Amino acid sequence: MKAIITVVGKDKSGIVAAVSTKVAELCLNIDDITQTILDEYFTMMAVVSSDEKKDFSYLRAQLEDLGEELQVKINIQSSAIFDAMHNV
């Protein structure tokens, strides 16, 4: 299983640490990660994977809950969606 996690919101310390910790708790591996600050807004994109099949509804709910705590928007999508868009 491979997925893309995006994080967007007002910048503050601890966002990368909190998201990375949650990803580890969900037994996902971070394959690639990039983050930047645009004006005063934090943006991050991470490619994550697991050898096991994961329940995207559960992952999405866990990450959305974390996003609410951090006051940022966190989204997860299957990389298959991105692969399909580029093969059209």
Secondary structure in CASP SS format (residue, H / E / C, confidence):
PFRMAT SS
TARGET T0000
AUTHOR 0000-0000-0000
METHOD secondary structure of the structure
MODEL  1
M C 1.00
K E 1.00
A E 1.00
I E 1.00
I E 1.00
T E 1.00
V E 1.00
V E 1.00
G E 1.00
K E 1.00
D C 1.00
K C 1.00
S C 1.00
G C 1.00
I H 1.00
V H 1.00
A H 1.00
A H 1.00
V H 1.00
S H 1.00
T H 1.00
K H 1.00
V H 1.00
A H 1.00
E H 1.00
L C 1.00
C C 1.00
L C 1.00
N E 1.00
I E 1.00
D E 1.00
D E 1.00
I E 1.00
T E 1.00
Q E 1.00
T E 1.00
I E 1.00
L E 1.00
D C 1.00
E C 1.00
Y E 1.00
F E 1.00
T E 1.00
M E 1.00
M E 1.00
A E 1.00
V E 1.00
V E 1.00
S E 1.00
S C 1.00
D C 1.00
E C 1.00
K C 1.00
K C 1.00
D C 1.00
F H 1.00
S H 1.00
Y H 1.00
L H 1.00
R H 1.00
A H 1.00
Q H 1.00
L H 1.00
E H 1.00
D H 1.00
L H 1.00
G H 1.00
E H 1.00
E H 1.00
L H 1.00
Q C 1.00
V E 1.00
K E 1.00
I E 1.00
N E 1.00
I E 1.00
Q E 1.00
S E 1.00
S H 1.00
A H 1.00
I H 1.00
F H 1.00
D H 1.00
A H 1.00
M H 1.00
H C 1.00
N C 1.00
V C 1.00
END
